[in-house]
Amino acid sequence: MSEPVDYRHVSILWAGAEHAAELAGLHAGLFAEPWSAKSFLEHLGHPGSTAFIARLAASPETVGFVVGQLAADEAEILTLGVRKDRQRHGIGRRLVEAMARAARKAEARRLFLEVGQDNAPALALYRGLGFKEVGRRKGYYARAGAPGEDALTLALAL
């Protein structure tokens, strides 16, 4: 784990199609089944798409991202990640909060996401922000040589 990050030195910025390759690179360092730049382009090109990146002021490096979808009065976080050497410094929290603010502005009533039941750090973050479990998908996340992990569907009232 790296040195703590001073919030005054983290910027949360809107992300667009021009960030697709950068997002794909970050995603690949975090997930077993990463999204390609093309996948990010498709998501970011959708009219209901909302995305943010987290950048450190000391250098223009992007250290985190969140991609969501807004539809009618609901919003969903599709993917969220913080570079491993920058995790546990509050950057993920800031990204989720930015998505929640954007969803509220778009008049969404609830923000949804799915997370693996065994992902204790993510569950602690989401529960700390007020998300509640509203569903479960049995065996949703595939694991090599092991039974699938259940996905918990969480929702935050906005």
C-alpha positions in Angstrom: 0.0 0.0 0.0 1.3 3.5 -0.9 1.4 6.6 1.2 -2.0 8.1 2.1 -3.5 10.4 -0.4 -4.5 13.9 0.6 -8.0 14.6 -0.8 -6.8 18.1 -1.8 -4.6 16.4 -4.3 -7.2 14.1 -5.9 -9.5 15.4 -8.7 -12.7 13.6 -9.7 -13.3 14.4 -13.4 -15.9 13.5 -16.0 -14.7 10.8 -18.3 -15.6 10.4 -21.9 -14.8 8.3 -25.0 -11.3 9.8 -25.1 -10.6 8.0 -21.9 -11.6 4.5 -23.2 -8.0 3.1 -23.7 -6.9 4.5 -20.3 -9.9 3.0 -18.6 -9.3 -0.4 -20.3 -5.7 -0.4 -19.1 -6.7 0.3 -15.5 -9.5 -2.3 -15.6 -7.1 -4.9 -16.9 -4.9 -4.4 -13.9 -7.8 -5.0 -11.5 -10.2 -7.6 -13.0 -9.8 -11.2 -14.2 -12.1 -10.5 -17.1 -11.2 -7.0 -18.1 -13.2 -4.8 -20.4 -11.6 -3.8 -23.7 -11.2 -0.2 -24.9 -14.0 -1.1 -27.4 -16.3 -2.1 -24.5 -15.6 1.2 -22.7 -16.2 3.1 -25.9 -19.6 1.4 -26.3 -20.6 2.1 -22.7 -19.4 5.7 -22.8 -21.2 6.3 -26.1 -24.5 5.3 -24.7 -26.8 8.3 -24.0 -27.4 7.2 -20.3 -23.7 6.7 -19.6 -21.9 8.5 -16.8 -18.3 8.0 -15.9 -15.7 9.6 -13.7 -11.9 9.3 -13.3 -9.8 10.1 -10.3 -6.5 11.8 -10.9 -3.7 12.7 -8.6 -2.6 16.4 -8.8 1.1 15.7 -8.3 1.1 14.0 -11.7 -1.6 13.6 -14.2 -1.9 9.9 -13.5 -5.4 8.3 -13.4 -5.7 6.1 -10.4 -9.4 5.2 -10.4 -12.6 5.2 -12.3 -16.4 4.5 -12.1 -18.7 3.9 -15.0 -22.5 4.0 -14.6 -25.7 3.9 -16.4 -28.8 6.1 -15.9 -32.2 5.0 -17.0 -35.5 6.6 -16.0 -35.4 7.0 -12.2 -32.7 4.4 -11.6 -28.9 4.4 -11.9 -26.4 1.5 -11.8 -22.7 1.4 -11.2 -21.4 -1.0 -13.9 -17.7 -1.0 -12.9 -15.5 0.7 -10.3 -11.8 0.4 -9.7 -8.9 2.0 -8.0 -5.3 1.1 -8.9 -4.0 -1.4 -6.4 -1.3 0.8 -5.0 -3.8 3.6 -4.4 -6.6 1.5 -2.7 -7.8 2.1 0.8 -7.2 5.8 0.7 -10.8 6.9 0.1 -10.6 7.3 -3.7 -13.2 4.6 -4.3 -15.5 6.4 -1.9 -15.1 9.7 -3.7 -15.9 8.0 -7.0 -19.1 6.4 -5.7 -20.1 9.7 -4.2 -19.6 11.5 -7.5 -21.7 8.9 -9.2 -24.4 9.2 -6.6 -24.4 13.0 -7.0 -24.7 12.7 -10.8 -27.6 10.2 -10.4 -29.4 12.5 -8.0 -29.0 15.4 -10.5 -30.5 13.1 -13.2 -33.4 12.5 -10.8 -32.7 8.9 -10.1 -34.2 7.5 -6.9 -31.9 4.6 -6.4 -28.3 3.7 -7.3 -27.6 0.0 -7.8 -24.5 -2.1 -8.1 -23.4 -5.8 -7.8 -20.5 -7.0 -5.8 -19.0 -10.4 -5.0 -20.2 -11.7 -1.6 -16.6 -12.4 -0.6 -15.3 -8.9 -1.5 -15.1 -7.7 2.1 -13.3 -4.3 1.4 -15.9 -3.4 -1.3 -18.8 -4.4 0.9 -17.5 -2.3 3.8 -17.2 0.7 1.4 -20.7 0.3 0.0 -22.3 -0.4 3.4 -20.5 2.6 4.9 -22.1 4.7 2.2 -25.6 3.4 3.0 -26.1 0.7 0.4 -28.4 -2.1 1.4 -28.7 -5.6 0.0 -31.7 -6.1 -2.2 -30.9 -9.3 -4.1 -28.5 -12.1 -4.8 -27.3 -13.9 -7.9 -26.2 -17.4 -7.1 -22.8 -18.4 -8.6 -22.7 -15.2 -10.7 -18.9 -14.7 -10.7 -17.0 -17.6 -12.2 -13.9 -18.8 -10.5 -11.4 -21.2 -12.0 -11.6 -24.6 -10.4 -14.1 -23.5 -7.7 -17.8 -22.9 -7.4 -19.0 -19.5 -8.6 -19.2 -16.7 -6.2 -22.6 -15.1 -5.4 -23.1 -11.5 -6.5 -25.0 -9.3 -4.0 -27.2 -6.6 -5.5 -27.0 -3.5 -3.4 -29.0 -0.3 -3.6 -28.7 3.2 -2.3 -31.7 5.4 -1.8 -31.0 8.8 -3.3 
